[in-house]
Amino acid sequence: MSKLYLSAPLPFVGQKRMFAKHFIEVIKQYPAGTIFVDLFGGSGLLSHITKHFHPESRVIYNDFDNYRQRIGNIPRTNRLLSQIRQISEQVPRHKPITGKARDRIFELLETEERENGYLDFITLSSSLMFSMKYKLTINGMRSETLYNNVRKADYELCPDYLAGLEIESCDYRELFERFKDTPGVVFLVDPPYLSTDVGTYKMYWRLADYLDVLSVLPGHNFIYFTSEKSCIVELCEWMGRHPSLGDPFARCQRREFKATMNYNARYTDIMLFTVPELPPDNAA
């Protein structure tokens, strides 16, 4: 049996390493030969664990964020981090990297991107910024303070991490449509959480997008992930208590107002309103 990873081999926002042992308990309850479809594959950790415990099953991993490219570039990323480690060795751990050392790091990143056309910005950010802070371009990183949080050891090569998975890269709705009528299919549903930062994902999520995900659940077996912060469960419970409400804004007109709090904080105020119905003899 291949090695079991209980956390993703490279940093990824929202990977389910804290859920791994509980997920294993659940996944082992499904019979051999079950087809598993990981609609929001992310780091591939759920798919990897599933394939480990169900080696005879089809496990479809939707690698929409191209995590496999990052894994394939681990040797290059390790080499780059080794060079950054040498540049920052005179800077105390967790302290800002400034002056010539900072300039040298950006020169290194620019050369790598120019010559090889690829940088694993999420992995690099985890070594040069604080936890959960990521930038996806060199210019984005230039706007931030760099810190000496550089990983001390190389990342482990993991050629077997995605072994045996059927890898797709498409909108989750397309993948759902393909498998929704498959007998006994189990959907792994781990969308970006509502009310959390989704800046490293390749799609923009509105409230309606989060709610659309719920439409794949009825009538199917699934393992669904959310958080208390998203309030999705609370919202669904409320909807269950008011099934006849419908859309209270269906008759409304809408106006929007752009507001600015400070130089980098902006938001949109929305006013929804109904227009009173005039008696027939007063109608224009």
Secondary structure, DSSP 8 states (H G I E B T S, - for coil): -----SS-SS--TT--GGGHHHHHHHHTTS-TT--EEETT-TTSHHHHHHHHH-TTS-EEEE-TT-HHHHHHTHHHHHHHHHHHHHHTTTS-TTSEE-HHHHHHHHHHHHHHHHHHS---HHHHHHHHS-TT---SSHHHHHTS-EE----SS-----TTTTTT-EEE-S-HHHHHHHHTTSTT-EEEE----TTS--TTSSS---HHHHHHHGGGSTTSEEEE---GGG-HHHHHHHHHH-TT---TTTT-EEEEEEEEEETTEEEEEEEEE------GGG--
